[in-house]
Amino acid sequence: MTETTPSDRYPMPQGSVRGSRITAIVLTIGVVLLGLAIAWLAYNRFAVKDIKSEMVQYSIVDDSTIALSFTVTREDPTEAALCIVRSRSRDGSETGRREVVVQPSEHGTVQIDTQITTTQPPAVADIYGCGSDVPAYLTVN
């Protein structure tokens, strides 16, 4: 009895292994490039735009009010921005907070003056943060 190996029974064409490897490599490169393109497009469309804020000064008006001035610098000054400012008491607890809409302007840097009403005597005011996502309830049409 003669033994036959599987390759004798089912001979494989010589070019098929090489062809499938090349196809796999090309498809892998294509998928990676497509993924990079989608990531780049998503980043450019949905990335948060850079908004910088800096405190200029604050002054205590009375036992329930603090006034502050701060600057906002935007990459795209034609878009509105939202800044959250807050007041803290001597013990460090937050005693007041306010959302301030920075309207579109022609200048990249604008100065904002506002006041915060507090629940306890204020000691300091600061900027909690700024962003480009202005909620609908704050937009003026």
Steps between C-alpha positions, in 0.01 A plus 500: 500500500632839403461786741407835360540828681223761501699718263508216253124463521420870493774677319511876556575731215840661550392865468202490738691535831701794372193662346296471820785649703524797269123544512505489883781758516325734258169468686670562836671813369171619351311449826770682699499794257120516506503499882757781509295705254182456708687591821646814339159612371332434836770690688473802272121502521442421867815617680453767762636829378769657710367769734726658758388715790694708747390684811571875490361610838225456752359721772254437781197725455312401817427193716307331219660629179842479338599671173759352267670572169659236282623461144399231253716411198344286226644344186181589316358825644194481272359216714339554841659350809382416851701568815407392849624728776465438871548655839641328805485592867791508746466128575534419128143390440325617186246767592392622158519404135405666174497402135622780273444492124783658303337632185670474159733789426758620253783473754666180616531626859216674683463621857188408694375680813233328710372456854419188698234491773618285791331313784777585751748787523737454202878482532619425148370459145643278229425355158378141518542449124402607149377304199343540160183301576239763588170342614180603324352662809784756499502592133346826389329484161 
